[in-house]
Amino acid sequence: MKGSDPRLAIVEAAHDSEASELPFGKRWNHETVTMRPEHLEALRQGRLVALDVQAEYVVYLRLDAEGKGAGNGG
């Protein structure tokens, strides 16, 4: 899909990183984060959701409500 971000994938379930290379190729670990309705509402209001990844990295989630493309902007 044009304008899509290759770092994002929609999947039906979490894949076991030890047994599968889906959806991004070989990875050495994974985790699942469950969002609550207030997280989704914050995204709809134009706010960001900060995600702590394994106490080492931070990922900021942003909603592209206008469909202008994901990009990796800051």
PEHUTA-V834720 format. One record per backbone hydrogen bond with DSSP energy under -1.0 kcal/mol. NH is the residue of the N-H (numbers start at 1). CO is the residue of the C=O. If there is no record, write none. Layout:
# PEHUTA-V834720
NH&CO  NH&CO
This chain:
# PEHUTA-V834720
4&1  8&5  19&16  20&16  25&21  39&36  40&36  41&37  42&38  43&39  44&40  45&41  46&43  47&42  49&61  51&59  53&57  56&53  57&53  59&51  61&49  65&63  67&64  70&3
